[in-house]
Each structure stands twice: as structure tokens, then as C-alpha cells.
């Protein structure tokens, strides 16, 4: 579904990604792991077109998307849950969700299904974005993205800044999303959360891929875990 090949991405003159390559197959959940500053978020921004790579290729469903504007990439079926959440503060929860509604062939997400997965959002549907806690905002951000019925869901630090109980609830909700067949690419510094959701892992450090393998292979590789993940 997604093929990233030898991309080099810069912020101004600063070289951030150094020829990274990876792929995500349909129905998989794949995680990008690494310490802060490893290049995970820049990788996501490269995919969605916010910081296009200067070299290399990104293909989504066999179509080249490198250089396309973000709105076109989103229209093709990539949903992006940013680490900054970026909900609309002056809209209600329900309005935040419905504003993103998009029908797609095979799409399963509508308001009723969203409220089934996130019953708390149903309770809060008339609250403004400014009235929500961090965990509620994160639920809303995921829900809003799901309403686009994406083929591929990019999750940038879904557990960041959340209390452990909220992280556990978020993990269970993301597991349900995976069961419904949504392909996911997860960028997360919480290794426990990421590996619980994922089939395979890529470990990044200083803008390069240092490891690729199954979750079980990562668990057995003590050297990689200690050197790049500090666990």
C-alpha cells in the first residue's frame, strides 16, 4: 500500500532524512520507533506532503505521490493524525467529526460507528473543542481522521502526553480500528504501545533506518533495543 524508497528530506539546509526506505502492506500495522529527533515525524510529514523529500520516491497504492500537495494526498486516502492534534477549538465535538466526512468505496466509518468506538465523544458531542481534556482531544483527532474513511492511517505519537489509563484505552480503540481492516503506520516513542499494535517495526536513528523486523525479532534483539530505544 505504501512504498517509501531512498528519500532525503531537508528543513531548509538541514539534512534530516538520509535515504530511508520502508513499506507498509495492506491490512498491516507497522511502527516507526526511535528516540526524539530520530526523524519519525519528518518521515510522516514527507509522506503527507507537508515537507516533501528532495530526493527519492513515495508511492501510495502504486501511484507516485512525491511532490503532490497534502490535500491531494489526503483525497487519495491517506489519513493523518498529527501529534499536535489541531482540532477546531470553536466547533463542537460533533461538528469537528462531521466536517471531515468523506465517502469512499468500502468505507465503514460514519458517525454511529465513531460513537460506538468512542462513546465518550457521544457524551461530549455538544462540547466545544476548547472544553476537552488532552485525552478527549486525542480521541477526537483520531475520530475526525477516521471519518475520511482512509485506506492508510498515519498516527503520529497517539499516546503522547496522555495518562497511562488513557493510553490503555487508546490502545484498545486502535486495536478495534485494526480489526476493521484499516492499514496503519504508527510513529510512537512509547515502545509498549507501538509494539502491542504492530506486526512489524522499523527503528530509526539520526534520520536512518537501523533495524527492520517483526515485533518478535525486535523483542529478541537486545542490542538494537538498548542502543536505539534504551529499553
WOTA-V125346 format. One line per field, one symbol per residue. phi: phi as a letter, one per 30 degrees, with the letter a starting at -180 (. if undefined). psi: psi as a letter, one per 40 degrees, with the letter a starting at -180 (. if undefined). burial: # if it has 16 or more other ideal C-beta (glycine too) atoms within 10 Angstrom, else .. A space follows every 10 residues. Layout:
phi = ???
psi = ???
burial = ???
This chain:
phi = .bbcbhdbbb cicddcccid babbceidcb cccldeidjd ddddddddjd bdddbjbbcb hicdcejdde ddddddkccc cdddihdddc cdeddedddc ebdbeidccb dddddddbdd dddcecdded ccdedddded ddddddddhd dbcccchdcd icdedddddd eddddddddd jddbcccadd ddddddcccb bcccahibdc ablddddddd cddddddcch b
psi = dhhhhfihii hbehhdhgfi hiihiheihh ihiiiheded dddddddeed giidiahhhh fehheheiid dddddefhhh hieedfihde iiddddddde hhhiheheha dddddddgdd dddedeiide eiiddddddd ddddddeefi dhhhhhfdeh eiiddddddd ddddddddde ehhihhhheg dddddddidi ihhihfeihe ihaiddddde gddddddeef .
burial = ####..###. .....##..# .#.#...### ####...### #########. ###..#.#.# ....##.#.. ..##..#### ###.#.#... .###.###.# ......#.## #..##.##.# #..##..##. .#..###### ########## ########## .#...##.## #.##..##.. .######### #.######## #####.#.## #...#..#.. #..##..##. .
